[in-house]
Amino acid sequence: MVRLVSVLSLLLSACSVAYCVIVLAESSSTAATMPFEEVHKAEIEAKVQILASQVKSLEEKVSSVHASRFEVDGQSQLEATDDVIEAAISSLTEEIAVLREEIDADQFQPGDGRAPEYSGKSREVVESQLSADAVNAYQSVFIDVSSTIEDRLAALRMLRRFPKEHQARNEAVVSAALDMLSSSSDSNVRDEIIDGLKDHDNERLVEPLINILQDDEDQGTRREAAQALRSFLYRSDVVDVLSVAANRDPSSRIRRHIAAMLEDWEEDSPD
């Protein structure tokens, strides 16, 4: 048991080192950094977080075994439990090794501000496999209602950053976001959810956003809803609702904001 705990400590240290490498890489980014690099670092960070979570889960299992070692009927059953944990640790060790190789392969040099260069097959692999892994990771965190509010909101923010072709904000994510939006009474949480849904053209968002714009007491949340409805200005009913809000919203700031948004849209619309 002591050996298992020691191994877990080493694994946590490995995760911490990997995470520090990513933080240093992020701190060296400049305004000229390629968008791809930013997304790629986020993907690797997502893997680090997942592995750290797995380590925590294994720690809890070890603690559970330790707490019940005198309640287990027979040494063989306890050894079987240890074997399961050891197998999981072995698998996790391999994942961490692969992760560190990926970080090394990126050749991030803290302080030089250079973006990594990818070409041919290597870029294709990074864009497809790592992006898919990161999207799945963030989707899992956001959809999981047992995750903390902070973790779910952070995952939604990351999902918004992926290009549309990754389908990061899929139907399951939209459903979870709408459930979270309807159940939360915290205006800050609601603002973050709406912000995470911006630039999304899923028609299921229209009615909830209109309801918020018309009925929500918090003016900041109404403003977020109005901005999110910008993606649906091709719909006449959305234009009508925004036009009414531009004249009748209790907040003069929101009225001006919506009016300016509609004016910009009219100028950009083809004749």
Secondary structure, 3 states (H helix, E strand, C coil): CHHHHHHHHHHHHHHHHHHHHHHHHHHCCCCCCCHHHHHHHHHHHHHHHHHHHHHHHHHHHHHHHHHCCCCCCCHHHHHHHHHHHHHHHHHHHHHHHHHHHHHHHHCCCCCCCCCCCCCHHHHHHHHHHHHHHHHHHHHHHHHCCCCCHHHHHHHHHHHHHCCHHHCCCCHHHHHHHHHHHHHCCCHHHHHHHHHHHCCCCCHHHHHHHHHHHHHCCCHHHHHHHHHHHHHHCCCHHHHHHHHHHHHHCCCHHHHHHHHHHHHHHHHHCCC
